[in-house]
Amino acid sequence: MIRRWVLSLHKTVRKYFGEAVVVTQELDDIVSSPIIKDTIINNADCKILLDQRKYINKFDSVQSLLGLTDKEKGQILVYQSG
């Protein structure tokens, strides 16, 4: 049910030349739900990842999901805020 709502929201917003924004501080919020993951990832033109060092031990699934190269993965994991 939520998948259909999120998909409908994205399509409606794009129809009016808008952009839906999904923000989370916990990557698991998106990755842990296949339905949400597929809907959000497939409809997001832009993905911004900041400091992801706390996910270093399980970042392979994110790398695969986003199609990141090993170089891009390394750059994300060494990013430091401040």
C-alpha positions in Angstrom: 0.0 0.0 0.0 2.7 2.5 0.9 4.7 1.6 -2.2 1.7 2.6 -4.4 1.3 5.9 -2.5 5.0 6.8 -2.8 5.0 5.9 -6.5 1.8 7.9 -7.1 3.3 10.8 -5.2 6.4 10.8 -7.3 4.5 10.5 -10.6 2.1 13.3 -9.6 4.8 15.7 -8.5 6.8 15.1 -11.7 3.7 15.7 -13.8 3.6 19.2 -12.4 7.4 19.7 -13.0 8.1 19.3 -9.2 10.4 17.0 -7.4 9.7 14.8 -4.4 12.5 14.7 -1.8 13.1 11.8 0.5 15.5 12.5 3.4 16.7 10.1 6.1 19.5 9.9 8.6 19.3 6.1 8.7 20.1 4.3 5.5 18.4 1.2 6.9 15.1 3.1 6.7 15.3 2.7 2.9 17.4 -0.4 2.4 15.6 -2.6 4.9 12.3 -2.4 3.0 12.4 -3.9 -0.5 9.2 -2.2 -1.5 10.3 1.3 -0.3 13.8 0.7 -1.6 12.7 -0.1 -5.1 10.2 2.7 -5.3 12.5 5.4 -4.0 15.7 4.3 -5.7 14.0 3.7 -9.1 12.4 7.1 -9.0 15.3 9.2 -7.7 17.3 11.1 -10.3 19.7 12.4 -7.6 21.0 10.6 -4.6 23.2 12.4 -2.1 25.2 10.4 0.5 27.0 12.2 3.2 29.0 10.6 6.0 28.4 6.9 5.8 31.3 5.6 7.9 28.9 4.0 10.4 27.7 1.7 7.6 31.2 0.6 6.5 30.6 -3.0 7.4 27.4 -3.3 5.3 28.1 -0.8 2.6 28.5 -3.5 -0.1 24.7 -3.8 -0.3 24.4 0.0 -0.8 27.2 -0.1 -3.4 25.4 -2.8 -5.3 22.0 -1.1 -5.0 23.3 2.2 -6.3 25.8 0.8 -8.8 28.8 2.5 -7.3 32.3 1.8 -8.4 34.9 0.8 -5.8 36.5 4.3 -6.1 33.1 6.0 -5.5 32.5 3.7 -2.5 35.9 4.6 -1.1 35.3 8.3 -1.5 31.9 8.1 0.3 33.3 6.1 3.2 36.2 8.5 3.9 34.1 11.7 3.7 34.3 13.6 7.0 31.9 16.4 7.8 33.0 19.6 9.3 
